[in-house]
Amino acid sequence: MVFDVQLLDGPEGEALAQQQARVLREVTEWLAQNSSASGRTTNQ
């Protein structure tokens, strides 16, 4: 896994923070809907 870390101030930083929060929420919701009792995703 590769991560690209960018630090931004001002309006660009705020926009990036909002985008990251939205994506993390979507991933968390997907994981909750697609996980079994064992914690593994159901389509493995």
Buried (B, 14 or more C-beta within 10 A) or exposed (E): EEEEEEEEEEEEEEEEEEEEEEEEEEEEEEEEEEEEEEEEEEEE
